[in-house]
Amino acid sequence: MTNQEPAARQGNPGTPQPDQTDGRVVRPNRGGAADVAAAAGQTLPESVAVVGAGTMGHGIARVFASGGVPVRLADRTLELARAGRDAIADGLSDTAAAVVDLVTPVGDTADAVAGAALVIEAVPEDLALKRAVWQAIGAHAPRGATLASNTSSYDIGLLAEAAGAPARVLGMHWYNPPYLVPCVEVVRTDAVAPDRVAALLGWLTALGKRPAVTANTAGFVGNRLQFAMVAEAFRCLAEGVATAPDIDAIVRGSFGFRLGDYGPFEIADLAGLDVYRAILDYLAEHLGERFAAPSNLVELAAAGRCGAKSGHGVYEWPGETARRARADRDRRLAARLNSIDAGGQNR
């Protein structure tokens, strides 16, 4: 699957890092987007236009303004754009007036995107509305500008077609609230040059985000995983397996508790891919084909690439890597549990 070896976790460039002796997580080196972003120099665009001043739009504008980038925030009317800027001000302390001052509300898309190095569309998930907005963006944005959509699911190609600029349009899927959630999915298409993707990754990394690149497919990665879980949660509720509060408690206190530190492949490698394959076979027998083990998992387990215990799985686990990873995992999760208990949030 990958030849990446475990390496120390890369921290968020925009937040203070813990002391290097605190047991930083030993994990497979993710590479990919992080390497490309580093190669891009982690610069910032000179100016940004955000079209759509609602929850996601003003949140994204806040991130760029907090990084010192001038932002023109547009909506259907100037009043709506001003409301978006006011929402930014409400979420910041009085000492952050300089951030708000970098956000200029605009009541016209054409005016907002003129001169912008990066244009971000963040209007509601209505395809007809998005197409209309993208026609305006394509007509008025500078020819060299990078154009991005915050869509959570739509085909980027449809939006690029509406803009008439397929070589410049990417997906840039943020999660709510944008100023707190670190990951941003960068959705590439075959029409966009690698250097444009690299520049966008560099900008996001410079803002303290953790970008990850996905192909242009329905739901990208985050929503495919998230909505698979939501759908199964509703099935459990409908079948009377557990109540809604208990289902939420199980997710928060079990695998969800770990997901802030380890992704599904890391967890599976540490548990054993042969174990996961056996569990999926049992679930498929009793709950249906939606739980059938994917062919790539079956092939890895059959080849003896069972994860950390065999030294090879989705990732490579040479030497003492697995032992260190488990020790670091336990320290990190214990610290998280203590933090939750101290904050009175252990529901």
Order of alpha helices (4+ residues) and beta strands (2+ residues): beta-beta-alpha-beta-alpha-beta-alpha-alpha-beta-alpha-beta-alpha-beta-alpha-beta-beta-alpha-beta-alpha-alpha-alpha-alpha-alpha-alpha-alpha
